Amino acid sequence: VSTQSTGEMKFSKKLTAISLGQGQGPRAEAMMRSAMERGRWVFFQNCHLSPSWMPSLEQLVENIDPDKVHRDFRLWLTSMPTPKFPVAILQNGSKMTVEPPRGVKANLLRSYAQFNDDFLSSCTGRDAEFKGLLFSLFMFNAIICERRKFGSLGFNIPYDFTTGDCNICVSQLNMFLLEYAPQVPLKVLHYTAGDINYGGRVTDDWDRRCINTILHGFYNAEVLNEAHKFSESGVYYQLPHDAMFKDYIKYIKQLPLNDSPELFGLHENANMTYAQNETFAILDKFLLMQAKTGAGGGKSQEEVIEETSKQILAKVPQPIDIVDLMERHPVLYEESMNTVLQQEVILYNTLLSLIHRSLNDLLKALKGLVVMSDALERMSTSVFNNSVPDMWANKAYPSLKPLGSWVADLLQRLEFINGWNKSGIPSVFWISGFFFPQAFITGALQNYARQTSISIDTIG
């Protein structure tokens, strides 16, 4: 809720706000009921932090009677993206989204947009140090925010650093420069930013070490030198001490739109991970937007799912007879490969049973014979999108193949296992066809160790 809008409507004194969290639900409900009667505005912040109270909020909104509620009553909600937020409220309310800036250039522009020349000159007697360290801080903020796009190459865990983290660092920079004059308290600034303001959000030790290492490159005495380069290419550099606000904006606007990985201390190949993630995200959005019903004589989604499910059921065999297999290949001290085969068949049988059971349930659900559960609905969407359902992937071997290729690969694996079962131990093993290749390697080592009467630990 902007202060401008509340001021224009003279509601600045009638606005009550609360940040949701554990135990704040009853208090927020009381504030909302009071506001509906007295015509006040209520502002619930951080709804994503109170997922257990969201059903109660949805019920409160649904029970609002326009004829009984004061005409000046307004309800404002803020939340990070979360599946727990009530869909009904989103559908019935006015929505506004705030997207974080993308790229170092956009981050720097947003950081400077909230300041002016008066603020840059607010650190009396320390203007040069303040301007230099402020630009360096904004560069650090932009870099750690943009490292998330590189996935696990950026950080082990993605962190949602906010504008507030940067703003508190700016306030502390101004305050400490004045308090420690004429010295520059780099250790204090480094600790407050790296271990408290930004580091307070970091839960992984290696990520904290990474952030502090990056921060050391931006909070040091060298960044106060004019024309100090923040990157090897020299594109990002420190501006002169007498630079004004417009000079910073002019310099930032001429920066490249696409950031080079070398700015983040990464190899050029890091862009491959980022490009792949972006491509997969766009393709997922396309799949969500495609029509669910047939048009112009095409098949509907249900018809496609039913046809694909029947094709998979016809191709995928029933589980292997484990009793017959144990008779053919009993557990022997002299042959560890029999144990490996039994373990593989047990794992494949679990997957095959799940495939047949889930596909049969899905076909029944499409006909209305059983309830379409959430798991079956997600599975139907995956089958329609030619992707492996999550319930199968959780019980299967690691694979990145689409559903059609995945089924074909599964049939080849089963052919290898069945050939082993019926024809005996093969002379050549397809190691990629194993559910658990490590077990095969261990079995081979055990056979060799027992034949040569040496310890398996000495075989390297």
Stockholm file with secondary structure:
# STOCKHOLM 1.0

chainA/1-460         VSTQSTGEMKFSKKLTAISLGQGQGPRAEAMMRSAMERGRWVFFQNCHLSPSWMPSLEQLVENIDPDKVHRDFRLWLTSMPTPKFPVAILQNGSKMTVEPPRGVKANLLRSYAQFNDDFLSSCTGRDAEFKGLLFSLFMFNAIICERRKFGSLGFNIPYDFTTGDCNICVSQLNMFLLEYAPQVPLKVLHYTAGDINYGGRVTDDWDRRCINTILHGFYNAEVLNEAHKFSESGVYYQLPHDAMFKDYIKYIKQLPLNDSPELFGLHENANMTYAQNETFAILDKFLLMQAKTGAGGGKSQEEVIEETSKQILAKVPQPIDIVDLMERHPVLYEESMNTVLQQEVILYNTLLSLIHRSLNDLLKALKGLVVMSDALERMSTSVFNNSVPDMWANKAYPSLKPLGSWVADLLQRLEFINGWNKSGIPSVFWISGFFFPQAFITGALQNYARQTSISIDTIG
#=GR chainA/1-460 SS CCHHHHHHTTCTTSEEEEECCTTCHHHHHHHHHHHHHHTCEEEEECGGGCGGGHHHHHHHHHTCCTTTSCTTCEEEECCCSCTTSCHHHHHHSCCCCCCCCCSHHHHHHHHHHTCCHHHHTCSTTCHHHHHHHHHHHHHHHHHHHHGGGGGGGTCSSCCCCCHHHHHHHHHHHHHHHHHTTTSCCHHHHHHIIIIIITGGGCCCHHHHHHHHHHHHTTSSGGGGSTTCBSSTTSSSBCCCTTCCHHHHHHHHHTSCSSCCGGGGTCCTTHHHHHHHHHHHHHHHHHHHHSCSSCCTTCCCHHHHHHHHHHHHHHHSCCCCCHHHHHHHSCCCSSCTHHHHHHHHHHHHHHHHHHHHHHHHHHHHHHTTSSCCCHHHHHHHHHHHTTCCCHHHHTTSCCCCCCHHHHHHHHHHHHHHHHHHHHHCSCSSCCGGGCSSHHHHHHHHHHHHHHHHTCCGGGCC
#=GC SS_cons         CCHHHHHHTTCTTSEEEEECCTTCHHHHHHHHHHHHHHTCEEEEECGGGCGGGHHHHHHHHHTCCTTTSCTTCEEEECCCSCTTSCHHHHHHSCCCCCCCCCSHHHHHHHHHHTCCHHHHTCSTTCHHHHHHHHHHHHHHHHHHHHGGGGGGGTCSSCCCCCHHHHHHHHHHHHHHHHHTTTSCCHHHHHHIIIIIITGGGCCCHHHHHHHHHHHHTTSSGGGGSTTCBSSTTSSSBCCCTTCCHHHHHHHHHTSCSSCCGGGGTCCTTHHHHHHHHHHHHHHHHHHHHSCSSCCTTCCCHHHHHHHHHHHHHHHSCCCCCHHHHHHHSCCCSSCTHHHHHHHHHHHHHHHHHHHHHHHHHHHHHHTTSSCCCHHHHHHHHHHHTTCCCHHHHTTSCCCCCCHHHHHHHHHHHHHHHHHHHHHCSCSSCCGGGCSSHHHHHHHHHHHHHHHHTCCGGGCC
//
